Amino acid sequence: MGIQEYFESDLRFYYAIGVCVMGIYVFGIALSAVLDLAVIDHRLIPLTVGFFLFMFVYFISVSVQALEPDS
């Protein structure tokens, strides 16, 4: 399966975007921790939990949209 065939499905595209956004978030936090660009402490926990709850709802909504009948 070529890359273009993989992204012809809207559902797969939305999942790929979600995974990409999560990867960028995790990479940014890790980079900040390694380079001491930001203070990584307990204040970051609510932000991270909220972000991953948002992404969870995003993936659920994408999955539910796939269950809707075509109009």
Biotite code that builds the C-alpha atoms (Angstrom):
import biotite.structure as struc

atoms = struc.array([
    struc.Atom([0.000, 0.000, 0.000], chain_id="A", res_id=1, res_name="MET", atom_name="CA", element="C"),
    struc.Atom([1.481, 3.327, -1.080], chain_id="A", res_id=2, res_name="GLY", atom_name="CA", element="C"),
    struc.Atom([1.401, 6.402, 1.092], chain_id="A", res_id=3, res_name="ILE", atom_name="CA", element="C"),
    struc.Atom([-1.246, 8.075, -1.090], chain_id="A", res_id=4, res_name="GLN", atom_name="CA", element="C"),
    struc.Atom([-3.557, 5.050, -0.838], chain_id="A", res_id=5, res_name="GLU", atom_name="CA", element="C"),
    struc.Atom([-3.131, 5.100, 2.942], chain_id="A", res_id=6, res_name="TYR", atom_name="CA", element="C"),
    struc.Atom([-4.365, 8.689, 3.184], chain_id="A", res_id=7, res_name="PHE", atom_name="CA", element="C"),
    struc.Atom([-7.284, 8.360, 0.739], chain_id="A", res_id=8, res_name="GLU", atom_name="CA", element="C"),
    struc.Atom([-9.466, 7.343, 3.649], chain_id="A", res_id=9, res_name="SER", atom_name="CA", element="C"),
    struc.Atom([-10.568, 10.342, 5.712], chain_id="A", res_id=10, res_name="ASP", atom_name="CA", element="C"),
    struc.Atom([-10.584, 8.231, 8.859], chain_id="A", res_id=11, res_name="LEU", atom_name="CA", element="C"),
    struc.Atom([-6.964, 7.183, 8.434], chain_id="A", res_id=12, res_name="ARG", atom_name="CA", element="C"),
    struc.Atom([-5.972, 10.787, 7.697], chain_id="A", res_id=13, res_name="PHE", atom_name="CA", element="C"),
    struc.Atom([-7.639, 12.057, 10.891], chain_id="A", res_id=14, res_name="TYR", atom_name="CA", element="C"),
    struc.Atom([-5.989, 9.324, 12.942], chain_id="A", res_id=15, res_name="TYR", atom_name="CA", element="C"),
    struc.Atom([-2.604, 10.175, 11.418], chain_id="A", res_id=16, res_name="ALA", atom_name="CA", element="C"),
    struc.Atom([-3.076, 13.867, 12.238], chain_id="A", res_id=17, res_name="ILE", atom_name="CA", element="C"),
    struc.Atom([-3.976, 12.982, 15.849], chain_id="A", res_id=18, res_name="GLY", atom_name="CA", element="C"),
    struc.Atom([-0.931, 10.764, 16.260], chain_id="A", res_id=19, res_name="VAL", atom_name="CA", element="C"),
    struc.Atom([1.259, 13.466, 14.701], chain_id="A", res_id=20, res_name="CYS", atom_name="CA", element="C"),
    struc.Atom([-0.056, 16.113, 17.130], chain_id="A", res_id=21, res_name="VAL", atom_name="CA", element="C"),
    struc.Atom([0.560, 13.807, 20.094], chain_id="A", res_id=22, res_name="MET", atom_name="CA", element="C"),
    struc.Atom([4.076, 13.098, 18.824], chain_id="A", res_id=23, res_name="GLY", atom_name="CA", element="C"),
    struc.Atom([4.840, 16.802, 18.500], chain_id="A", res_id=24, res_name="ILE", atom_name="CA", element="C"),
    struc.Atom([3.564, 17.414, 22.050], chain_id="A", res_id=25, res_name="TYR", atom_name="CA", element="C"),
    struc.Atom([5.624, 14.593, 23.553], chain_id="A", res_id=26, res_name="VAL", atom_name="CA", element="C"),
    struc.Atom([8.689, 15.643, 21.532], chain_id="A", res_id=27, res_name="PHE", atom_name="CA", element="C"),
    struc.Atom([8.331, 19.248, 22.705], chain_id="A", res_id=28, res_name="GLY", atom_name="CA", element="C"),
    struc.Atom([8.037, 18.264, 26.348], chain_id="A", res_id=29, res_name="ILE", atom_name="CA", element="C"),
    struc.Atom([10.995, 15.892, 26.069], chain_id="A", res_id=30, res_name="ALA", atom_name="CA", element="C"),
    struc.Atom([13.108, 18.500, 24.285], chain_id="A", res_id=31, res_name="LEU", atom_name="CA", element="C"),
    struc.Atom([12.243, 21.100, 26.920], chain_id="A", res_id=32, res_name="SER", atom_name="CA", element="C"),
    struc.Atom([13.254, 18.689, 29.677], chain_id="A", res_id=33, res_name="ALA", atom_name="CA", element="C"),
    struc.Atom([16.536, 17.693, 28.035], chain_id="A", res_id=34, res_name="VAL", atom_name="CA", element="C"),
    struc.Atom([17.628, 21.226, 27.135], chain_id="A", res_id=35, res_name="LEU", atom_name="CA", element="C"),
    struc.Atom([16.366, 22.810, 30.380], chain_id="A", res_id=36, res_name="ASP", atom_name="CA", element="C"),
    struc.Atom([14.218, 25.222, 28.383], chain_id="A", res_id=37, res_name="LEU", atom_name="CA", element="C"),
    struc.Atom([11.314, 24.991, 30.806], chain_id="A", res_id=38, res_name="ALA", atom_name="CA", element="C"),
    struc.Atom([10.706, 23.879, 34.327], chain_id="A", res_id=39, res_name="VAL", atom_name="CA", element="C"),
    struc.Atom([9.261, 20.381, 34.163], chain_id="A", res_id=40, res_name="ILE", atom_name="CA", element="C"),
    struc.Atom([7.468, 19.739, 37.442], chain_id="A", res_id=41, res_name="ASP", atom_name="CA", element="C"),
    struc.Atom([4.052, 18.946, 38.913], chain_id="A", res_id=42, res_name="HIS", atom_name="CA", element="C"),
    struc.Atom([2.509, 22.029, 37.240], chain_id="A", res_id=43, res_name="ARG", atom_name="CA", element="C"),
    struc.Atom([2.789, 20.299, 33.875], chain_id="A", res_id=44, res_name="LEU", atom_name="CA", element="C"),
    struc.Atom([0.666, 17.303, 34.938], chain_id="A", res_id=45, res_name="ILE", atom_name="CA", element="C"),
    struc.Atom([-2.767, 19.012, 34.558], chain_id="A", res_id=46, res_name="PRO", atom_name="CA", element="C"),
    struc.Atom([-1.780, 20.359, 31.140], chain_id="A", res_id=47, res_name="LEU", atom_name="CA", element="C"),
    struc.Atom([-0.648, 16.925, 29.981], chain_id="A", res_id=48, res_name="THR", atom_name="CA", element="C"),
    struc.Atom([-3.722, 15.171, 31.384], chain_id="A", res_id=49, res_name="VAL", atom_name="CA", element="C"),
    struc.Atom([-5.992, 17.741, 29.750], chain_id="A", res_id=50, res_name="GLY", atom_name="CA", element="C"),
    struc.Atom([-4.193, 17.416, 26.425], chain_id="A", res_id=51, res_name="PHE", atom_name="CA", element="C"),
    struc.Atom([-4.471, 13.634, 26.381], chain_id="A", res_id=52, res_name="PHE", atom_name="CA", element="C"),
    struc.Atom([-8.144, 13.806, 27.449], chain_id="A", res_id=53, res_name="LEU", atom_name="CA", element="C"),
    struc.Atom([-8.730, 16.162, 24.536], chain_id="A", res_id=54, res_name="PHE", atom_name="CA", element="C"),
    struc.Atom([-6.962, 13.767, 22.165], chain_id="A", res_id=55, res_name="MET", atom_name="CA", element="C"),
    struc.Atom([-8.998, 10.860, 23.570], chain_id="A", res_id=56, res_name="PHE", atom_name="CA", element="C"),
    struc.Atom([-12.223, 12.738, 22.815], chain_id="A", res_id=57, res_name="VAL", atom_name="CA", element="C"),
    struc.Atom([-10.836, 13.613, 19.368], chain_id="A", res_id=58, res_name="TYR", atom_name="CA", element="C"),
    struc.Atom([-10.212, 9.938, 18.535], chain_id="A", res_id=59, res_name="PHE", atom_name="CA", element="C"),
    struc.Atom([-13.636, 8.926, 19.889], chain_id="A", res_id=60, res_name="ILE", atom_name="CA", element="C"),
    struc.Atom([-15.364, 11.591, 17.775], chain_id="A", res_id=61, res_name="SER", atom_name="CA", element="C"),
    struc.Atom([-13.464, 10.503, 14.662], chain_id="A", res_id=62, res_name="VAL", atom_name="CA", element="C"),
    struc.Atom([-14.487, 6.896, 15.290], chain_id="A", res_id=63, res_name="SER", atom_name="CA", element="C"),
    struc.Atom([-18.137, 7.846, 15.859], chain_id="A", res_id=64, res_name="VAL", atom_name="CA", element="C"),
    struc.Atom([-18.139, 9.897, 12.653], chain_id="A", res_id=65, res_name="GLN", atom_name="CA", element="C"),
    struc.Atom([-17.084, 6.759, 10.770], chain_id="A", res_id=66, res_name="ALA", atom_name="CA", element="C"),
    struc.Atom([-20.185, 4.947, 12.123], chain_id="A", res_id=67, res_name="LEU", atom_name="CA", element="C"),
    struc.Atom([-22.612, 7.577, 10.755], chain_id="A", res_id=68, res_name="GLU", atom_name="CA", element="C"),
    struc.Atom([-24.409, 6.580, 7.564], chain_id="A", res_id=69, res_name="PRO", atom_name="CA", element="C"),
    struc.Atom([-23.527, 8.422, 4.370], chain_id="A", res_id=70, res_name="ASP", atom_name="CA", element="C"),
    struc.Atom([-26.082, 11.013, 3.356], chain_id="A", res_id=71, res_name="SER", atom_name="CA", element="C"),
])
